[in-house]
Amino acid sequence: MDGVLLLHKPAGMTSHDCVMRIRKLFQTKKVGHTGTLDPDVCGVLPICIGKATKIVELLTAEKKTYEGEVTLGIATTTEDASGDVVSIKSVERPIARHEIEHVFNKLTGEIEQIPPMYSAVKVNGKKLYEYARAGIDVERPKRNVYIYELQLLDNRQVFAGGRISFRFRVTCSKGTYVRTLAVQIGEQLGYPAHMSHLVRTASGSFTLDQCVTFADIEQHIENGTAHTLLLPIDRALAHLPTYVLSDEEEKKVKNGSVLPALSSMPAHLLMINKQGEALAIYMPHPTKQSYMKPLKIL
């Protein structure tokens, strides 16, 4: 079977755990996920199966949407609720809604982040969480990410109490650490903070209401209808511009040939045959200006 499975990842499993379970359920080794979700986080996790594993990087590059909660007054080692507490500071004054919205505006657009120590980012060939577990502090590489939208979901006009929590929705680029964003929100407001809850509600054009649970998958396998859960590759890449090939062009594409570029050539072009089957993804040729070359033969 080939296609994209839209999984509602449960809390308590790593993304790798989900891939391993899908391999067993679908009895195939060719399985890959399209963007890591922390174990405590649930939500949209597109899983590529069979030939669809060739498009993992394209789906991973898509922007993501999350709904979460920031808690002010407590910082943790992991920047989320699973870590050990490292800092406590009581929120001694009420915080007005406009203050939070002002911070959200400041953190919208391109921002700089330092990945958390408990993350899979590699430094000198080792993952940061391996250093963290060994008690070794290393310099972490800064990265620029993009926040497309950051919205306060709480209706209160004033937030008061020794510890304050409020819900938010964020749409962001690949590589954004939302738990780090929660810490940055706290810093801007003058308090230690952590991300106390998070759900991924969309990955690219895929939304939570399209996703299936492991219980759904097991039921479909039992009924012999598991194939109906997989989005065909052309539908999974529906966000890309599409080009319908002639019979002659189809033969060339299957052989991985370089072709004349379109007059307005996009960064990625999905090549389909007259039957609607996705055959390849082409990109502008890096050295031959008037030509395009295959990025992926599907």
TITOR-738668 format. One record per residue (C-alpha): x, y, z; residue in one letter. Coordinates in nm, 3 decimals, padded with zeros to 5 digits, m for minus. Layout:
N
ATOM       X       Y       Z code
ATOM       X       Y       Z    A
...
END
This chain:
298
ATOM       X       Y       Z code
ATOM  00.000  00.000  00.000    M
ATOM  00.118  00.350 m00.089    D
ATOM m00.013  00.678  00.049    G
ATOM m00.034  00.912  00.345    V
ATOM m00.205  00.810  00.668    L
ATOM m00.333  01.101  00.877    L
ATOM m00.276  00.980  01.231    L
ATOM m00.419  01.140  01.544    H
ATOM m00.106  01.080  01.751    K
ATOM m00.191  00.996  02.112    P
ATOM m00.008  01.151  02.408    A
ATOM  00.244  00.916  02.568    G
ATOM  00.400  00.790  02.243    M
ATOM  00.698  00.926  02.054    T
ATOM  00.665  00.987  01.680    S
ATOM  00.910  00.699  01.632    H
ATOM  00.685  00.472  01.844    D
ATOM  00.400  00.557  01.607    C
ATOM  00.609  00.470  01.301    V
ATOM  00.708  00.134  01.453    M
ATOM  00.346  00.051  01.533    R
ATOM  00.230  00.147  01.182    I
ATOM  00.504 m00.079  01.036    R
ATOM  00.361 m00.374  01.229    K
ATOM m00.002 m00.292  01.151    L
ATOM  00.058 m00.243  00.777    F
ATOM  00.333 m00.508  00.760    Q
ATOM  00.580 m00.287  00.576    T
ATOM  00.918 m00.134  00.657    K
ATOM  00.864  00.168  00.431    K
ATOM  00.707  00.408  00.682    V
ATOM  00.811  00.761  00.782    G
ATOM  00.658  01.050  00.974    H
ATOM  00.653  01.413  00.861    T
ATOM  00.754  01.613  01.167    G
ATOM  00.832  01.504  01.523    T
ATOM  00.577  01.559  01.797    L
ATOM  00.696  01.543  02.159    D
ATOM  00.566  01.241  02.356    P
ATOM  00.326  01.454  02.566    D
ATOM  00.180  01.624  02.257    V
ATOM m00.110  01.477  02.061    C
ATOM m00.256  01.573  01.725    G
ATOM m00.195  01.565  01.351    V
ATOM  00.096  01.340  01.246    L
ATOM  00.094  01.254  00.874    P
ATOM  00.262  00.915  00.818    I
ATOM  00.397  00.824  00.474    C
ATOM  00.371  00.459  00.368    I
ATOM  00.530  00.278  00.071    G
ATOM  00.614  00.506 m00.224    K
ATOM  00.482  00.803 m00.027    A
ATOM  00.799  00.792  00.189    T
ATOM  00.962  00.977 m00.104    K
ATOM  00.758  01.289 m00.023    I
ATOM  00.830  01.300  00.354    V
ATOM  01.058  01.604  00.326    E
ATOM  00.800  01.799  00.125    L
ATOM  00.527  01.741  00.382    L
ATOM  00.765  01.805  00.672    T
ATOM  00.845  02.147  00.525    A
ATOM  00.481  02.260  00.551    E
ATOM  00.374  02.503  00.823    K
ATOM  00.201  02.368  01.135    K
ATOM m00.079  02.493  01.362    T
ATOM m00.101  02.422  01.735    Y
ATOM m00.333  02.506  02.021    E
ATOM m00.163  02.518  02.357    G
ATOM m00.141  02.670  02.700    E
ATOM  00.127  02.884  02.864    V
ATOM  00.165  02.880  03.242    T
ATOM  00.347  03.174  03.400    L
ATOM  00.532  03.144  03.729    G
ATOM  00.715  02.812  03.675    I
ATOM  01.002  02.714  03.444    A
ATOM  01.106  02.353  03.382    T
ATOM  01.408  02.168  03.243    T
ATOM  01.214  02.055  02.935    T
ATOM  01.014  02.380  02.890    E
ATOM  00.693  02.176  02.919    D
ATOM  00.493  02.013  03.201    A
ATOM  00.699  01.690  03.197    S
ATOM  01.023  01.846  03.321    G
ATOM  01.168  01.918  03.663    D
ATOM  01.094  02.262  03.806    V
ATOM  01.400  02.492  03.785    V
ATOM  01.247  02.830  03.867    S
ATOM  00.941  02.960  04.053    I
ATOM  00.827  03.321  04.072    K
ATOM  00.480  03.414  04.188    S
ATOM  00.288  03.644  03.953    V
ATOM  00.241  03.932  04.195    E
ATOM  00.033  04.162  03.974    R
ATOM m00.266  04.126  03.743    P
ATOM m00.171  04.111  03.374    I
ATOM m00.398  04.290  03.128    A
ATOM m00.510  04.126  02.807    R
ATOM m00.350  04.400  02.596    H
ATOM m00.009  04.320  02.752    E
ATOM m00.028  03.958  02.634    I
ATOM m00.154  04.061  02.291    E
ATOM  00.133  04.312  02.264    H
ATOM  00.383  04.032  02.337    V
ATOM  00.209  03.809  02.081    F
ATOM  00.248  04.085  01.819    N
ATOM  00.619  04.121  01.903    K
ATOM  00.668  03.745  01.858    L
ATOM  00.487  03.732  01.522    T
ATOM  00.702  03.719  01.207    G
ATOM  01.062  03.599  01.196    E
ATOM  01.201  03.531  01.544    I
ATOM  01.515  03.375  01.684    E
ATOM  01.499  03.063  01.902    Q
ATOM  01.751  02.854  02.094    I
ATOM  01.636  02.489  02.088    P
ATOM  01.568  02.338  02.432    P
ATOM  01.832  02.109  02.586    M
ATOM  01.575  01.830  02.584    Y
ATOM  01.540  01.814  02.204    S
ATOM  01.668  01.604  01.916    A
ATOM  01.880  01.882  01.764    V
ATOM  02.234  01.752  01.708    K
ATOM  02.551  01.925  01.829    V
ATOM  02.882  01.759  01.735    N
ATOM  02.697  01.444  01.627    G
ATOM  02.505  01.398  01.953    K
ATOM  02.144  01.491  02.027    K
ATOM  02.093  01.767  02.282    L
ATOM  01.882  01.546  02.507    Y
ATOM  02.176  01.303  02.535    E
ATOM  02.392  01.587  02.673    Y
ATOM  02.105  01.695  02.902    A
ATOM  02.061  01.345  03.047    R
ATOM  02.435  01.327  03.112    A
ATOM  02.426  01.664  03.288    G
ATOM  02.648  01.827  03.023    I
ATOM  02.567  02.181  02.915    D
ATOM  02.663  02.267  02.555    V
ATOM  02.624  02.576  02.343    E
ATOM  02.308  02.544  02.139    R
ATOM  02.285  02.680  01.784    P
ATOM  02.038  02.965  01.738    K
ATOM  01.786  02.935  01.459    R
ATOM  01.542  03.168  01.286    N
ATOM  01.183  03.049  01.256    V
ATOM  00.866  03.217  01.134    Y
ATOM  00.547  03.275  01.333    I
ATOM  00.264  03.334  01.085    Y
ATOM m00.007  03.387  01.345    E
ATOM m00.019  03.394  01.726    L
ATOM m00.363  03.437  01.879    Q
ATOM m00.488  03.450  02.238    L
ATOM m00.781  03.206  02.281    L
ATOM m00.877  03.315  02.633    D
ATOM m01.162  03.576  02.665    N
ATOM m01.045  03.730  02.995    R
ATOM m00.957  04.099  03.001    Q
ATOM m00.745  04.064  03.317    V
ATOM m00.536  03.763  03.428    F
ATOM m00.473  03.741  03.802    A
ATOM m00.330  03.486  04.048    G
ATOM  00.005  03.356  04.170    G
ATOM  00.022  03.130  03.863    R
ATOM m00.150  03.235  03.543    I
ATOM m00.235  03.009  03.250    S
ATOM m00.382  03.112  02.915    F
ATOM m00.454  02.933  02.588    R
ATOM m00.320  03.031  02.246    F
ATOM m00.317  02.924  01.883    R
ATOM m00.002  02.947  01.672    V
ATOM  00.073  02.880  01.305    T
ATOM  00.447  02.849  01.251    C
ATOM  00.722  02.729  01.022    S
ATOM  00.903  02.399  01.030    K
ATOM  01.159  02.387  01.310    G
ATOM  00.966  02.603  01.556    T
ATOM  00.974  02.483  01.917    Y
ATOM  00.636  02.583  02.061    V
ATOM  00.752  02.508  02.417    R
ATOM  01.038  02.751  02.361    T
ATOM  00.785  03.003  02.230    L
ATOM  00.592  02.961  02.560    A
ATOM  00.914  03.039  02.750    V
ATOM  00.973  03.345  02.529    Q
ATOM  00.619  03.470  02.600    I
ATOM  00.695  03.440  02.972    G
ATOM  01.027  03.622  02.935    E
ATOM  00.856  03.912  02.759    Q
ATOM  00.601  03.933  03.042    L
ATOM  00.875  03.915  03.307    G
ATOM  00.812  03.565  03.446    Y
ATOM  00.945  03.209  03.419    P
ATOM  00.705  03.004  03.209    A
ATOM  00.648  02.667  03.048    H
ATOM  00.410  02.511  02.797    M
ATOM  00.152  02.328  03.006    S
ATOM m00.051  02.174  02.719    H
ATOM m00.022  02.136  02.340    L
ATOM m00.215  01.983  02.050    V
ATOM m00.116  02.000  01.684    R
ATOM m00.437  02.088  01.501    T
ATOM m00.299  02.110  01.147    A
ATOM  00.006  02.007  00.945    S
ATOM  00.004  02.184  00.610    G
ATOM m00.347  02.138  00.470    S
ATOM m00.421  01.833  00.691    F
ATOM m00.643  01.898  00.992    T
ATOM m00.727  01.710  01.312    L
ATOM m01.080  01.622  01.197    D
ATOM m00.931  01.425  00.904    Q
ATOM m00.716  01.209  01.133    C
ATOM m00.772  00.853  01.252    V
ATOM m00.673  00.688  01.580    T
ATOM m00.490  00.357  01.627    F
ATOM m00.825  00.206  01.728    A
ATOM m00.974  00.318  01.393    D
ATOM m00.679  00.169  01.205    I
ATOM m00.704 m00.166  01.386    E
ATOM m01.076 m00.183  01.308    Q
ATOM m01.014 m00.115  00.938    H
ATOM m00.739 m00.379  00.925    I
ATOM m00.978 m00.629  01.081    E
ATOM m01.240 m00.537  00.819    N
ATOM m00.989 m00.553  00.531    G
ATOM m01.041 m00.184  00.449    T
ATOM m00.712 m00.033  00.571    A
ATOM m00.626  00.083  00.217    H
ATOM m00.918  00.330  00.232    T
ATOM m00.738  00.523  00.508    L
ATOM m00.448  00.622  00.281    L
ATOM m00.448  00.949  00.088    L
ATOM m00.304  00.895 m00.263    P
ATOM  00.021  01.084 m00.326    I
ATOM m00.142  01.327 m00.571    D
ATOM m00.401  01.427 m00.308    R
ATOM m00.138  01.457 m00.037    A
ATOM  00.049  01.699 m00.267    L
ATOM m00.262  01.888 m00.378    A
ATOM m00.106  02.212 m00.248    H
ATOM  00.159  02.196 m00.525    L
ATOM  00.108  02.337 m00.878    P
ATOM  00.028  02.049 m01.115    T
ATOM  00.131  01.976 m01.474    Y
ATOM m00.048  01.712 m01.687    V
ATOM  00.199  01.524 m01.906    L
ATOM  00.154  01.417 m02.265    S
ATOM  00.225  01.051 m02.342    D
ATOM  00.568  01.143 m02.479    E
ATOM  00.651  01.359 m02.175    E
ATOM  00.536  01.080 m01.944    E
ATOM  00.800  00.844 m02.087    K
ATOM  01.069  01.109 m02.038    K
ATOM  00.962  01.181 m01.679    V
ATOM  00.968  00.809 m01.592    K
ATOM  01.330  00.805 m01.717    N
ATOM  01.418  01.109 m01.504    G
ATOM  01.484  01.335 m01.802    S
ATOM  01.550  01.709 m01.786    V
ATOM  01.263  01.901 m01.952    L
ATOM  01.206  02.258 m02.075    P
ATOM  01.084  02.471 m01.784    A
ATOM  00.744  02.637 m01.774    L
ATOM  00.735  03.012 m01.841    S
ATOM  00.648  03.075 m01.474    S
ATOM  00.829  02.789 m01.304    M
ATOM  00.735  02.720 m00.939    P
ATOM  00.980  02.588 m00.680    A
ATOM  00.808  02.246 m00.695    H
ATOM  00.589  02.114 m00.976    L
ATOM  00.385  01.794 m00.946    L
ATOM  00.388  01.594 m01.269    M
ATOM  00.083  01.375 m01.329    I
ATOM m00.024  01.163 m01.624    N
ATOM m00.361  01.182 m01.802    K
ATOM m00.503  00.926 m01.554    Q
ATOM m00.416  01.160 m01.261    G
ATOM m00.134  00.942 m01.127    E
ATOM  00.149  01.137 m00.958    A
ATOM  00.476  01.045 m01.133    L
ATOM  00.736  01.297 m01.020    A
ATOM  00.813  01.632 m00.863    I
ATOM  01.022  01.870 m01.072    Y
ATOM  01.217  02.181 m00.974    M
ATOM  01.402  02.455 m01.165    P
ATOM  01.737  02.329 m01.295    H
ATOM  02.017  02.478 m01.081    P
ATOM  02.253  02.544 m01.376    T
ATOM  02.040  02.535 m01.693    K
ATOM  01.807  02.836 m01.673    Q
ATOM  01.541  02.730 m01.921    S
ATOM  01.507  02.375 m01.792    Y
ATOM  01.363  02.180 m01.501    M
ATOM  01.491  01.860 m01.342    K
ATOM  01.335  01.589 m01.125    P
ATOM  01.352  01.634 m00.748    L
ATOM  01.170  01.306 m00.684    K
ATOM  01.061  01.027 m00.918    I
ATOM  00.756  00.868 m00.756    L
END
